[in-house]
Amino acid sequence: MRTQRERLSANILASIREHRRRGKAAGGASGEDAGEGLLIASYNVHKCVGVDGRFDPYRTKEVIREIAADVLALQEADTRFGERRGLLDLDWLERETGLLPVPLGGRSKAHGWHGNVILFREGLIRDVHQVKLPGLEPRGALMTELDLKDGSSLRVIAAHLGLLHRSRHQQTRMIIDLLRSRDDQPTVLMGDLNEWRLGDRSSLNTLTSVFGLPPAVPSFPSRLPVLALDRIMANRPEILGPVAAHDTPLARLASDHLPIKARVRLPSAEGAADEPPEN
């Protein structure tokens, strides 16, 4: 039986091979961009500082335009300390991509909640819940429920978990407790979950009771991704398509994380209403 260290080394080697294979493709773009359903994505923008050390919000916005998501969760979109201040031009994003931020109460100059922002293209916002997560660092999660134009509904949780293993355990338990206190509906959880451990030591094991644990897609560091710090998961696995990294030359430069994305296919409320009743 292989040890934890051996399994991690094997995963790193496999990630390097896959990264090189993708690099030979045109721009490293994923075929998941085309297809039916809602394209959702998660992106830690690293406060708009690229791997070259340069602060460049325009470059970050261009990556967001490349992704062309219908629903997008951002992390580190605000300054971290003091009066949090948004780092992106949200008016530009709306003009260029059609994406609007989920509105939050009590905001000043910040885009989101503890650096978390949810952007969406179409639909109505039914509910927004800002969650302050436990732990030594200031971390949070943002939960919203969207009514989509086809009549279906989707709950989206955007989260950025802490760097400390113990904090992540507390934070994942809080997310699960919050979901269990609410009605059951299609739900996706996405964000930078900051967990690289595999097997029994992973702090994400707490989430398996609701979300399962889909295959890890390496997204960090962006120039040679070997660690799956970013995740997309659903409480109903049948609604979530394959998760892929958005691996392009610009994405490799604009942040230390690659964006990740997937298609969500929901049964529309209209379609369900049209089905004949069972005898």
Protein Blocks (a to p, Z undefined) as FASTA:
>chain_A
ZZfklmmmmmmmmmmmmmmmmmmpghhiafklgccdjddddddehlopafkopacfklmm
mmmmmnopabdcdehkbcfbhjaddfbdfklmmmmnopacdddehiakbmbeghiacddf
bdcdfbdcddddedjbdcdddddddddfkopacddddddddfbfklmmmmmmmmmmmmmm
pccdddddedjehpabgcjllmklmmmmmnopaddddfbdfklccbdfbccddfblklpc
cddddddfklmmmpmbdcdddddddddfklmmmpccdZZ
